[in-house]
Amino acid sequence: MEKRGRDEKMGGGAGPRGPPGKPLPPPPPLPQSRAPPPPPPHRFEPVDREKTCPLLLRVFTKIGGHHNQEDFAVRGKEPKDEVQIYTWKDATLRELTDLVKEIAPEARRRNAKLSFAFVYPDKGGRFVLKQAGMTHAYGNVGGNMGRRLDDSKSLNELKFQIGDYLDVAVL
């Protein structure tokens, strides 16, 4: 009577497992996906400011903090401290900071911080404030590079939509 090994009894032998002591062969390659590759992260191209008409941005400034949502509740009765700026969607918070400094003397203080928020109606028609970023009046104050993080953010990157208001708190 012939003795067989465990592998042979199980129907293995030199089948898919291969001879003892040798590594398994690599698995077959997976079928190629027909789906297109995911799009790269969206980068906003700069606006050609010579050929593109600017938008009207209604800017409301307040010393010490942002306006309340209720301040915008009635159309035509917005806060009185409004400035209208013509700009483009690729304008950065640094550009807007420099414009606000021209009209708000408090924003020219060496240690002034400007907090930006978008004001827009929600689906129910009530106005909401959404924080957009913060800058310092003079950029790199005290050599702290971390303070300039929002300077280069554009309105477009921050998901600004034409018709939104900009509320600026001078802190």
Secondary structure as UniProt FT lines:
FT   HELIX           6..9
FT   TURN            10..11
FT   TURN            13..14
FT   TURN            16..17
FT   TURN            20..21
FT   TURN            49..51
FT   STRAND          55..63
FT   HELIX           69..72
FT   TURN            75..76
FT   STRAND          82..87
FT   TURN            89..90
FT   HELIX           93..103
FT   HELIX           105..108
FT   TURN            110..111
FT   STRAND          113..121
FT   TURN            123..124
FT   STRAND          127..136
FT   TURN            137..138
FT   HELIX           141..143
FT   HELIX           145..148
FT   TURN            149..152
FT   TURN            155..159
FT   TURN            162..163
FT   STRAND          165..170
//
